């Protein structure tokens, strides 16, 4: 273990069996010590994130103290709030689009092992649904936020339909927070809800003219170059602009000529090939990449179920519903 990693692991170490250990990192307790202060370094770098990830992998009972977890969330949210609703990025190397991880720490670790850590020539877009369903959503979110903080210009986070306080209350993430941060549940959940509201909805890769969002392409009334409104931590209320809900909830169907309500999910729309092609033409784009659905064998380069060359499906978790029934995948758009 190199000195940097050794220093970080030492800094983060605490009683692994204590679900909510918020003691100061110093062994000498003084009256001025605050249990609410974070022990994370001021400058979080890749070595910090690597140390956290490796410790998560080697000990299922390890978790960051609540103060550190909230610190990660706040720092990442501060960065996200400076970004547009639809980000525009360029990359001279590879950009990896990582779809629904759904709390699968093993899949996230495998992707990083295969594709490397983020850099100016090795960017990442995490395309929503980081949490829910899987048992280690806290750990997945911690690593993704750490990567965003360490490499703010090389890591981008798109919101998914599960980054919503109403949905993650039903599908497991809030229960996981309750289990792992029992004594700080209210304050941790409050920070998470603020984070959800700050997440962008899509990312445009200018070099390759590829647009990625979690579920559906923005419709003609949304200008991805200009529209930038404040959203809430849940998009399930009736007063939320449904155009933006559609970006997170919609599904494609090759037989559709016009859009219709997505009755299967009870939210979003069903869209056909014309909707995608019109979106691409409006913005001079080549390809639309989405996630939101499980694929059994990863995915071919083009999703033949729906369209020919301009619609791709990316689902990273290889353990859909955690029954180990599917392969995961990562898409690397051609630059």
HUQUI-V965241 format. One record per helix or strand of 2 or more residues. SS is the DSSP state (H for helix, E for strand). FROM is the first residue (numbers start at 1). TO is the last residue. If there is no record, write none. Layout:
BEGIN
((SS:FROM:TO) (SS:FROM:TO))
END
This chain:
BEGIN
((H:3:12) (H:46:58) (H:66:80) (E:86:89) (E:94:98) (H:105:115) (E:122:127) (H:137:150) (E:155:158) (H:165:170) (H:173:180) (H:182:198) (E:202:205) (E:210:213) (H:242:249) (E:251:252) (E:260:261) (E:269:271) (H:273:282) (E:287:290) (E:311:313) (H:320:322) (E:330:332))
END
